[in-house]
Amino acid sequence: MTTATLLDEFHEALRPLRPRALWAHGSLAGGDYQEGRSDLDLIAVLPAPLTLRTVRRLVMLHRGLRREPLAAKLHCSYLTPATLDDPDRSHFTWAHGHAMRRPVTPVTRRELHDFGRVLDGEPPAGLLPPVPERQLNGFVVRDQRTFWRPAVDKARLWRQDVWVDLGLLTFARATVTLRDGRLISKREALDELPALGAPAEVVEDVARRRYDTPAPAPADWPARRAGLTRAFLGPAIDALVTTYE
């Protein structure tokens, strides 16, 4: 099954709930999507408040897609017209194979306004309030200070590919947003990292794993990579936060 086919199947399954809009953000909207590797990040706006019955229908909908190979990467948050305005409010979301609640952050909201892909219904500008620079920058700084900086001190996390990749790429994206007032893709963030002082061999490792077929790494590489990444990110995040907080 291709991404387009999965999106069509998902859209058709969602149609009985009469969504006012279905949008894509993240790599699918930003031009950095790789089938089978990238997540499918979606937002659906339903016309009425989510009742327990509606939530159950959504859970069954997503479980019904599990047989499709790409469905595990399909994540969708469900908003309603009455719950659109507050970026701190948590919304019913299906992600990583289970139900949860999480907010639609100012970064996601700005992505939707700047380059969101309309899959159905109304465009983001017709439903979502604009994201002021102060709100966007405040969120980006807070995310670096309260989530990523404490995470750097947890050595065990950084032996995992996902922490190395997202830690470095999120830092680069945060830097560009605060410095230049724009959002960039993960591919563009990877290109920014050398100029920001990130260790070259770690950046090359991230690029190979995300965009090529990497060769097996030496047994000591995860531990050494973790040390290099943490040694860079800790001071780099401290400096970024000090500059823009």
N, C-alpha and C positions, 0 to 999 in steps of 0.2 A: 504493500500500500504506500502511495506517495503522500507527501504532506497535504497536497491539494485535495486528494481523495478523503483523507482523514478530516480535514476541515469541513468538507462538504457533508460528511456523515454526521459530524458533531452539530453542524448548523441545522441539519434536517431533524436531528433528535431534539434540539432545543426549540424548534419552531412552534410546537404546541403551547409553549409558555409565552409566546408572542413578545420576544425581546424588542425593546425600542432601539437597541444598538448592540452590535458585536464588533469589538475592536481588537486589533493586535498591537502589541508594543514590543519592546526588547529587540532581539536580533531579527525576528521575522519582519518587523517594520523598519528597522534601521539598516538593512542591507547586509547584515553579517550572518545570516542564517545558513547553517549547514545541516542538511537533512541527516537525521540519525544521531547527531551530536548536540545540536542546539535545542533548547527548550522552546515550546510553543506557548508564549505568554499572551493570554487573552483576558479581556474584560467584557462582561455581558451586563447590559442594563435591562433589568426586567421591569414591567410596568407597575407592579404592585408589591407591597411588603412581602418578604419571604416568610411564609407560614411554615410550620413543621411539615405539613404535607408537601409543600414546594421543595423544601430541603431534601426530603426523602426521595422525591422524584429526581432531583439533581444527582444525588448519590447513586441512584440506580442507573441514571444516564451514563455517568462516568464509569461505573463498574461494567456496564454493557459494552464499553469501548475497549476494555482491557485485552481483548483477544487481538487487537491491532498492535503491531510492533511499535509504532511511534506514539501510541496513546499514553504511555508512561511519562512522556515528556510534555503532554498537554496540561497546562495549568490555567485555571480560569477563576477569576474573582467575580462575584455577582453583586451588583449594586442596584439600587432603585432610585427614582428621581428624588425621593425624600432623604436619601442617604449619600448624595453625591458631594455635598459641600465640605465635609469635615475630613481633612487628610489624616487625622489621628484616629478616626473611627475604624474599627475592625469590621470586615465583611466576610460572609461565608465564601470560602475558597476551596477548590479542589486542586491539590498539588502534591507531587511525589507519591501519588497513589492513595491518598486519604484526604478526608475532610478536615478543615481547620478554619480558623478565623485570623485574618491579618489585614492591615490597612493598605490602601492604595496610596503610596507615598507621594510626596511632592515631585520626586524624580520621575516616577511613572506617569504622573499627571502631566508633567512638562513634556515627556516623551510623546504622550498622546496628542498634545497640542502641536508639537513641532513636526512630528513625522509619523503619528499614529496611522495605522492602516485600517480603513473602514471595511469590514467584511459584510456588514449589513446595517441598515437603518441610518440613524442620524449621526453626523460627525461629532467628534469630541467638543468642538467649539460651541455647538448648540446645546450641550448639556453640562459640561464640566466648567466650573469657574476658572478663570485664569490663575496662574501660579506666580505670585509676585517674586522678584529676585530675592528679597529678604527671607521669604519663606523657604525658597529653594536652597539658598546658601546656608540658612540656619539648619536645615535638615542634613545637608551634606556634612557640615562640620560636626554636628551632634553624632551622626552615624560613625564618623571616623573616631571621635573622642570616646564615645560610650560603648561602642560595639567592637570596632576593629582594634583599637589600642589595647584594651584589656585582653583581647584574644591573642595578641602577639606574645604575651607573657605565658601562655599555655603551650609549652613546647611540644607536647604530644600531638596537638592538632596539625602542626606544620609538616608532619611526615606524610600527610595526605595531599594528593594532587589538588583536590577541590579547594583546600584552604590556601595553598600557594597561588593557584590561579586567581581565585576571586579576591584574595587579599591584595595582590599586586595590581590587578586590573581595576578594582574598585578605587584604590588609592590614585592611580593615574587618571581615572575618569573624574574623581573628586577634584583633583588638582586643576584639571582643565576647566571644569565647571566654575570653580571659584576664581581662577585666574582670568579666564576669557569669557565667561558667561554663556557657555554653550555646552551641549551634551555631545558625547562622542560614543562610538561603538567600542566593543571589546577589541576588535581588530585595530582600530585607531589607538586605543589605550596601550596595546602591546607595542605599537610603534613609538609611543611617547616615553616608555619606561627607560630606555637607555639614557636619554637626555636628563631624566630625573635622578640618575645615579644608581638605578637598580643593577644588581650584579648580572653581567652579560651572560654567563653560563646558565643562570636561572631563567632569564628571559628567553634564551634560545631553547631551553627545555620546554617552557610553556608553549612556545610557537610550534615546536615539533609535535607535541602531544595534541594540540588543538587543531592544527592545520595540515599535518603530514602523518606519516606512519612511522612512529619512533622505533628505534632499535631498543632492545632490552638495556636497562640502565645497570651500572655496577651496583653491587650489594650495598655499598656504603653511601650511595648517592642520596637516598631520601633523607638521611640524617644530616649530611653535609648541606644539601639544598635547604633544609629547614633552618640550619644555623645561618646561612647566608641571607635567607629571606627575612628572618627575624632581626638580624643585625641591621639590615637596611630599613625595614618598615618601621621599627620602633622610633628611631630618631626622625625619620621622614614624616611620620604622622604627627609627632610632637611639634615639629617645625610648622607644618601646615596648619594645625589647629591654633598655634600661637599667632600665626600671621593673620588668620581670618576670623578668629572668634570675637 
